Amino acid sequence: MTLDLADKAQDDRPFAMLDESAISAAKLWNDPYDFAFVEQAIAPSCKDEVLADAPRIPYRGSYGLPSLRYGPNFGAVIDDLLSPRFKRLVERKFDTDLSAYPPCIVMMGNTSGHYNEGYAHPDSKHKIITVLLGFSREWPYQKGRLRVLRSGDREDFAFEFAPEFGRMLMFRVCDHSWHGFLPQKGQRMSLQLCYVDSEKYVQHEYWRHSMSAFAKSVPMLRKAIEWAPR
């Protein structure tokens, strides 16, 4: 087997954790912008083993993938998400070519319930497609559900879902791809994968989140960050 064929075989290997058929079958909605929702993108039978290996994130905010420490079962989910096979799924869903766009992953572990969390935003112009995947063991609250918004008003929503294990939202980033959630204190574990316009942006994001992670490890700086306005 040539090296090229070996690489292709590696690219085409089945997912270890993601449910390919569920992701493929998810309907693409176009109102208020292009998005698709997958009720269970990871089999529920994998829940305990994946969450046992998930990163422990003690503070609010997002952490870049290089700053996360996790075990092999959670790592298998990451490998699936970063695979060419998953990228092809997303390409087919949104009828777009992502070959020139590298992935960037960040994750949040919990929320404090402060007013400035979950603020409405359409995502950076550097992002092409955003994928959000829930890892909360449970989310019994009415607030804190991720909302697909029609505007910058967090009450003006077209769709919402609890960020529980395996629930996935994918959307095409545009100037009106508003989303957010109402503040709620809790262990709100959610991963964000974005295909972005350059490797430079990926490195900038990971550097920015690493600086934020360091600041949050210092008590006085952490308190200032928690109350900083958006």
PyMOL commands that set and color helices and strands:
alter all, ss='L'
color gray80, all
select helices_A, chain A and resi 3-11+20-25+44-52+65-67+72-81+84-94+199-216+219-226
alter helices_A, ss='H'
color red, helices_A
select strands_A, chain A and resi 28-29+35-38+62-64+103-108+111-112+127-134+146-149+157-161+168-172+179-180+185-186+190-196
alter strands_A, ss='S'
color yellow, strands_A
deselect
rebuild
show_as cartoon
